[in-house]
Amino acid sequence: MANSAIKYQSTAIINIDASCFDKPILSHTYTDGCGEIVFEGSLTSIGESAFAKNEEIISITLPETLQIIGNSAFWRCSNLEEVVIVGKNLQTVGNGVFRQCTKLASINLPDSVTSIGTEAFGLCWDLKSFKIPRGVTKIEDWTFNGAKLTQLTIPENVKEIGYRAFAHTSIQSLVIPGTLKRVSKIAFWHSDELEDLKICDGVEVIGPMAFAECGKLKNIDFGNTITLIDEQAFEEDAMLTSVVIPPSVKEIKWRAFNKCSSLRDVTVSSNTHIDDQAFNCHEIKRV
């Protein structure tokens, strides 16, 4: 079996726990700011907290044979800027893997990845764009919470987005694919830069506070299949001036558009039930 290696750039040789890898370490060298860890065989797994809180790592290249990155493997690597993943064998990115990697700006997960754990990219302040691998069907709770994403691509095979998955991000324009039946509670809460939202046909439920406090949201295309807009879904979206609710919506719940201070033009079907305070007493046009 061929040897595999992890290469890195650093200001000094990094300390690692050999027990965090599924192959014994053959050698660990460091020359002129570049290090290389060579294993006795093809590395397929990096274990829990293998590089956690290591402030020396600036960039790292992971081998082609790698399949699993364990929980918190790079947690709080505060100077890590770039992760290069060679090949298309990676399948699992564990919980909190890159959480609080505040300088991480570049990572491209291959479509072979089928699982990204909770808080995997939480508080990655320099991570501006991300393409979710096509193998991923569920975005876990808190996965990108606090990451300053400005660009996000959600593939059509995603079926579930978890609690607070993209809260406190800086996404500017968003398309929700129709394979996603429900936008979960607080999923995009406080996405301060979000201006344009398109919800494709197939989505049925906008969960509680899903897009609340999105202070720049101006344009919403609800599609034609939404049946429920839940409590406080768009509360305090101060730049929203008009909404056209499709006739598919059966109920708009309590405070769904409460405190939308600029909202003046609301069009909704006469068959849609509107809970108290849903529009904070704004004038509603029934059609």
Buried (B, 14 or more C-beta within 10 A) or exposed (E): EEBBBBBBBBEEBBEBEEEBBBBEBEEBEBEEEEBBBBBBBBBBBBBBBBBBEBBBBBBBBBBBBBBBBBBBBBBBBEBBBBBEBBEEBBBBBBBBBBBBBBBBBEBEBBBBBBBBBBBBBBBBBBBBBBBBBBBBBBBBBBBBBBBBBBEBEBBEBBBBBBBBBBBBBBBBBBBBBBBBEBBBBBBBBBBBBBBBBBBBBBBBBBBBBBBBBBBBBBBBBBBBBBBBBBBBBBBBBBBBEEBEBBEBBEBBBBBBBBBBEEBEEBEBEEEBEBBEBBBBEBEBEEE
